[in-house]
Every structure is written in C-alpha cells, then in structure tokens.
Amino acid sequence: MAAVTTMKSTNTSNELEIRYKYRLQKFKSELATFKSVVLNNPHKEKIVNQYRAVRNAFKQWEYLAEWENGMLVKELINGAPLPKLEKNSFASNIIEPHGLQVMDELIGEWHNNPQQSELLNEINHLNKEKENLYLEINKTKNELIEMTNKLEESQLNSLNIKKEEIVQMEERYTNKLMLYKFP
C-alpha cells in the first residue's frame, strides 16, 4: 500500500511542479509586458490595466510559491510597503520596501505625479527577487530531497531491507493495480 501512496504523491508533486512553473512563467511574462507598457505608454489607464494582469498572474502563482516558502514570498515580492530594520544586524540599517504593494501605491499616485522611474525600479527589483526566490526554493527542495533520501536509507538499513527489494515490491503493486480499472 505504501507504494501506491508514494506513486500518487509523486504524481501530485509533478503536477504541482508543472503548475508552479507554468504560472511563474505567466507571471514573468505579464511583468515583462507591464515593463514595456510603462516604458512606452505613460497613460494611466493602460498602465492600470496591464498591472491588473500582473496582479492576477501573481495571485494564480502566489499560493504555490507560498506553499514552497511563504516567508520569502511575503518578504521579497508582496511585502507590506513599510520600511523594515535589517535582520541579524547590530547596526540599525533600514531596508526600503519593494514589491507589488509598493507598485500599488505608485500606480495609485500616477495621475497626480507620474513616477515612471520609481515604477521601473520596482519592476527591475521584482524581477531580480523573483529569480532569487526561485533559486532559494530549488535549493530548499534539493536539501529536503537529500534529507529524505538519507532518512529513507537509514530506515531501510535498520530494517535490513535493500532498496532493490523495495523497487521490486513497488513494481509488483503497480502491475497489480494496472489490472484493476478504477472508475
């Protein structure tokens, strides 16, 4: 029965990974389009419409990214637009806010005072942080996989079972399941 659970969780994990990558790519694409709109068209209506598309793409990707590493998403991409003190520092360094919520404020003030350069800085910062987030998540994932493999290996060693035997059992269960067609 464990083989069935492992196989199902692996399939679900692969589906989530595919969905994660697709939605991240959509978010990247909408952000690139938004940058070109800001550069080429100073009309607030077009900027607001494209920013909505960026926000929608982010919202479709956000829950997957937060599932992977919620604090990084909140700190790097969608944090509150308030200055923060640098963590783990003896000096009281103030970190200026960045991310989508800062962009919300810049767009809200666009009519009174167009701030194209600040908005472009936020877009560039967001692109950089998005890549950092993706790298950090992959690093964390690889560490978890390595820890899981070590744990699995130590459990198998303590039971005096070889990995080849586990693979054979999983194949037998899979073959038996293929005989039965579940609705």
C-alpha positions as CSV (number, residue, x, y, z in Angstrom):
1,M,0.0,0.0,0.0
2,A,2.9,2.3,0.6
3,A,3.9,2.0,-3.0
4,V,0.6,3.3,-4.1
5,T,0.8,6.3,-1.8
6,T,4.3,7.1,-2.9
7,M,3.3,6.8,-6.6
8,K,0.3,9.0,-6.1
9,S,2.2,11.7,-4.1
10,T,4.9,11.7,-6.8
11,N,2.3,12.3,-9.5
12,T,0.7,15.1,-7.5
13,S,4.1,16.6,-6.8
14,N,4.9,16.5,-10.5
15,E,1.6,18.2,-11.3
16,L,2.2,20.9,-8.8
17,E,5.7,21.4,-10.1
18,I,4.3,21.8,-13.7
19,R,1.6,24.2,-12.5
20,Y,4.1,26.1,-10.5
21,K,6.5,26.6,-13.4
22,Y,3.7,27.5,-15.8
23,R,2.2,30.1,-13.5
24,L,5.6,31.5,-12.7
25,Q,6.3,31.9,-16.4
26,K,2.9,33.6,-16.9
27,F,3.8,36.0,-14.0
28,K,7.2,36.7,-15.6
29,S,5.6,37.3,-19.0
30,E,2.9,39.7,-17.6
31,L,5.7,41.6,-15.7
32,A,7.7,41.9,-18.9
33,T,4.7,43.2,-20.8
34,F,4.0,45.6,-17.9
35,K,7.5,47.0,-18.1
36,S,7.2,47.7,-21.8
37,V,3.8,49.4,-21.2
38,V,5.3,51.6,-18.6
39,L,8.3,52.4,-20.8
40,N,6.3,53.2,-24.0
41,N,2.9,54.4,-22.8
42,P,2.5,57.0,-19.9
43,H,-1.3,56.7,-20.0
44,K,-2.6,55.7,-16.6
45,E,-5.5,53.6,-18.0
46,K,-3.2,51.2,-20.0
47,I,-0.7,51.0,-17.1
48,V,-3.5,50.1,-14.6
49,N,-5.0,47.5,-17.0
50,Q,-1.6,45.8,-17.5
51,Y,-0.9,46.0,-13.8
52,R,-4.2,44.2,-13.1
53,A,-2.9,41.4,-15.4
54,V,0.3,41.2,-13.4
55,R,-1.6,41.1,-10.2
56,N,-3.9,38.3,-11.5
57,A,-0.9,36.3,-12.7
58,F,0.7,36.8,-9.3
59,K,-2.4,35.6,-7.5
60,Q,-2.5,32.5,-9.6
61,W,1.1,31.7,-8.7
62,E,1.1,33.0,-5.2
63,Y,-0.4,30.1,-3.3
64,L,2.0,27.7,-5.0
65,A,5.0,29.9,-4.2
66,E,3.8,30.4,-0.6
67,W,3.4,26.6,-0.2
68,E,7.0,26.3,-1.2
69,N,8.3,29.1,1.0
70,G,5.8,31.6,2.3
71,M,8.2,33.9,4.1
72,L,10.3,34.5,1.0
73,V,7.2,35.5,-1.0
74,K,6.0,37.8,1.7
75,E,9.4,39.4,2.2
76,L,10.6,39.6,-1.4
77,I,7.6,40.0,-3.6
78,N,4.4,41.0,-1.8
79,G,5.6,42.6,1.4
80,A,4.0,45.5,3.1
81,P,5.1,48.9,1.8
82,L,6.8,49.8,5.0
83,P,10.5,50.3,5.8
84,K,12.0,47.5,7.9
85,L,15.0,47.1,10.1
86,E,17.7,44.7,8.7
87,K,17.5,41.3,10.4
88,N,20.6,39.8,12.2
89,S,22.5,43.1,12.2
90,F,24.0,45.1,15.0
91,A,23.5,48.3,13.2
92,S,20.1,49.7,12.7
93,N,20.0,49.6,8.9
94,I,16.7,50.5,7.4
95,I,15.6,48.5,4.3
96,E,13.3,50.3,2.0
97,P,10.2,48.4,0.9
98,H,9.9,46.8,-2.5
99,G,7.4,44.7,-4.3
100,L,3.8,44.6,-5.6
101,Q,2.3,46.6,-2.8
102,V,4.8,49.4,-3.4
103,M,3.8,49.3,-7.0
104,D,0.2,49.6,-5.9
105,E,1.0,52.9,-4.2
106,L,3.0,54.2,-7.2
107,I,0.2,53.5,-9.6
108,G,-2.4,55.0,-7.3
109,E,-0.4,58.3,-7.3
110,W,0.3,58.1,-11.0
111,H,-2.4,60.7,-12.0
112,N,-1.0,63.4,-9.6
113,N,2.6,62.7,-10.1
114,P,3.8,60.1,-12.7
115,Q,6.7,58.2,-11.2
116,Q,7.9,56.2,-14.2
117,S,11.5,55.8,-12.9
118,E,10.4,54.5,-9.5
119,L,7.9,52.1,-11.1
120,L,10.6,50.8,-13.4
121,N,13.0,50.4,-10.4
122,E,10.3,48.3,-8.6
123,I,9.8,46.2,-11.7
124,N,13.5,45.5,-12.0
125,H,13.8,44.8,-8.3
126,L,10.8,42.4,-8.5
127,N,12.4,40.6,-11.5
128,K,15.6,40.1,-9.5
129,E,13.9,39.0,-6.3
130,K,11.6,36.6,-8.3
131,E,14.7,34.8,-9.6
132,N,16.3,34.8,-6.1
133,L,13.1,33.2,-4.8
134,Y,13.1,30.6,-7.5
135,L,16.7,29.7,-6.7
136,E,16.1,29.6,-3.0
137,I,13.1,27.3,-3.4
138,N,15.1,24.9,-5.6
139,K,17.9,24.9,-3.1
140,T,15.5,24.2,-0.3
141,K,13.8,21.5,-2.3
142,N,17.1,19.8,-3.1
143,E,18.0,19.9,0.6
144,L,14.7,18.3,1.6
145,I,15.1,15.6,-1.1
146,E,18.6,14.8,0.2
147,M,17.4,14.7,3.8
148,T,14.5,12.4,2.8
149,N,16.8,10.1,0.9
150,K,19.2,9.8,3.9
151,L,16.3,9.2,6.3
152,E,14.8,6.5,4.0
153,E,18.2,4.8,3.6
154,S,18.7,4.7,7.4
155,Q,15.3,3.3,7.9
156,L,15.9,0.6,5.3
157,N,19.2,-0.2,6.9
158,S,17.7,-0.5,10.3
159,L,15.1,-2.9,8.9
160,N,17.8,-4.7,7.0
161,I,15.9,-4.3,3.7
162,K,17.7,-3.5,0.4
163,K,16.5,-0.8,-1.9
164,E,16.2,-3.3,-4.8
165,E,13.7,-5.2,-2.8
166,I,11.6,-2.1,-2.3
167,V,11.7,-1.3,-6.0
168,Q,10.6,-4.8,-6.9
169,M,7.7,-4.6,-4.4
170,E,6.6,-1.2,-5.8
171,E,6.7,-2.7,-9.4
172,R,4.5,-5.7,-8.3
173,Y,2.0,-3.4,-6.7
174,T,1.9,-1.1,-9.7
175,N,1.4,-4.1,-12.0
176,K,-1.4,-5.4,-9.9
177,L,-3.1,-2.0,-9.9
178,M,-2.9,-1.8,-13.6
179,L,-5.0,-5.0,-13.8
180,Y,-7.8,-3.2,-12.0
181,K,-9.5,-0.2,-13.6
182,F,-10.9,2.1,-11.0
183,P,-13.7,4.4,-12.1
